[in-house]
Structures are given as C-alpha cells and as structure tokens.
C-alpha cells in the first residue's frame, strides 16, 4: 500500500518560512504525480501546488494563485521525497497541509483526482 508521511509543520510568524516534506513508501515514487493541499478549519480542502513525475531538467509545476511567488514545490526522486518551501508566510496560510499522490492525472489541483493521502502536518502563522 502507498503511504505518505508529512513533516515540517509548526508555528511561524508572518513573513517567516517553513519547508514541508513528504515521504512516499510502498510504491514506485516516480510513477506518481504529486501535490500539496491544505485545509483550514471550516473551509474546503484547497490545492496548493502540483508537480510532474519527472524532475529533469526541471519538473513542471503548477500553483494556486494564492501562493504563486511565495511557495515552491519540488521532489527528490532519489529520496522518494516531496517538498514544499513556503516563504513570506501570511496569516491566511494557516491550515493543515497534506501531500497527495496519484498515477493518473497531470498537475491537477482538485482533491478528488488524488488516490493517496498523508495524515497532514499543521502550519500555523501567528
């Protein structure tokens, strides 16, 4: 079974930075398109960033408008790890952040198109 485990969340002040990590196990890492989602209390899950399976020369990426220019998604296929570098954090970035994986769909930001999910890591900007 595919397992995704996130880490790196925490409490940060506005304007600060965090880097989230997500390790995939139980399947071939490079077979999966990957993404980060977030969900704040009382809100729907929102797609943040997605990345292609390949990283050479540069993995194609897609971002939600709300994070463009501040967040960077990347993957290290040798380490089976997905990253989300978050800079210039704002109060409204506070949410539970989830990584997601799927073999089928390219650069999607809709949660229904991802089959596998991690348990989440909390990011609080305050």
N, C-alpha and C positions, 0 to 999 in steps of 0.2 A: 504494500500500500504506500501511496505517496504521503509523505509527512513534510510539513513546513513548520519551521520554528523561528519565530521572530525574536529579536533582541535589540537593545539600544535605546529604548524609550526612556523618558524621565521628565524631570521638571526643569524648565529653562526659562530665562527671562526674555521678554520681547527683544527682537534683534539678534538673539543668540542662534546657535547652530546645534544640530544633532545629526548623527548618522545611524540609521536603522540598518540592520542586517537580517537576512532570512536564509536559512539553510534548508535545502531540499534533499530528502533522502527517499530511498525506496523506488527510484526510477531513474531513467537517464535524464540528467539535468538539461542537456542541450536539445531534448525533444520538446521542451516546454517553452511556450510564450509565458512571460511573467509580468506581474503588475503589482502595484501598491494601491490599496483602497484605504479609506478612513471613514469612521462613523462617530459623529458627536452625539451626545445624549439628545433624544427627541428628534433626530434627523435621519434621513435615509443614508445608506452607505454610498459613498462618493468615490468614483475612480480618480486617482491622483496622477499616476504615471504608469506607462506600459513600455515594455522593451522586447525587441525581437529576440529570436533564439541565438542569432549569430552576433559575435562581438568584433569580428574582423572585417574591414578595418575599424569601423565604429558601428556598434549596434544601433539600429534605427529605434527611435524613441518617440513617445507621444505624451503630452502633458495636459492636464486640466488648465484652463486659463487662470485659475486662481493661484496656481503655483509656478507658472512659467517664469523663468529667470531667477527663481529662488531655490527650486528643488532640482536635483539631478538623480536620475535613476541609472544604475549600472549593474553589470553582472560579471562575476569571475567564474568562468566555466570550469577552470581547473580546481576551484574550491567549492563548486556547487552552491554558490552564494549569490544572493541578490542584495543590492544596497539601495538606500535612499538617503542621499545627502540633502539635508534641509538647512538652508541658510536664511537669514533675515526673518526669523520666525515671528509670527503675529499671534495675537490672542485667538483669532479665529482658526488657527491651525490646531488648536486643542482638540484631540479626538483619540479614539483607539485606532491604531494603524494595523492593517492586515496585509500580508502578502498573499498572492493568489497565483495559481499555475494552471495552464491548460495546453493540451496538444493541438487544439483545432484552430483557434482564431488568432489573427494577427493584429496586434496593437489595439485591442479593444479596451474600453473603459466602462463596460457595463458588467455588473457583478454576475448577472445570470449566465454569462459566457465563460465563466471560470468554474472548473470542476473541483479544484483542490484549494483549501484554505488553511492558513495558520490560525493560531488562537488569538493573536493580536498582541500588540505592545502599546502601552499608554504613553501618549505625548501630551504634556500639559505645559502651556505657555502662560506664565503668570508673573 
